[in-house]
Amino acid sequence: MSNSEGPSRRVFTVTPSDSINFSRIVRQLYVGVGGNIVVVNNDNSTTTFVNVIQGTIIGPFNIVRVNNTNTTASSLVAFE
């Protein structure tokens, strides 16, 4: 079973940053407080999720960062 099929290896609180990547690829995000989320994909392209409702888990995807600029959602938790 690959890591993308099993349970998460680790979860951690996300601090959005425009320059600091996660130490590992993130597969899902939990959104504690709703809003927009700008993610950086593993090819360095960005995607904006607009108006994500609080309590939502978004993914699966392979992201390396959540950008601070234009991210209005908060209390984010990452699933590796």
C-alpha positions, 0 to 999 in steps of 0.5 A: 500500500502506498502512502497515498492509500493508507492513513496519514503519517502525521498531522500538523498545524499549518502556518501559511508562508509565501516561501517556506515549504512543508517538510513533506508532501501534504495530501489533505487540509482540514479547515477550522475557520473558513475562507480562501486557501492558496496552495502550492502544488508540487510543480510550484503552480498555485491553486486557490480554493475559494470560500471553503466552509469551516470544518471541511477537509479538502484533498486529496492532492499533493501540495508543498505549501499554503501561501500566506498571501490571499489565504483568508482561512485559518486554523488549518491542519495538514495531513501528510 
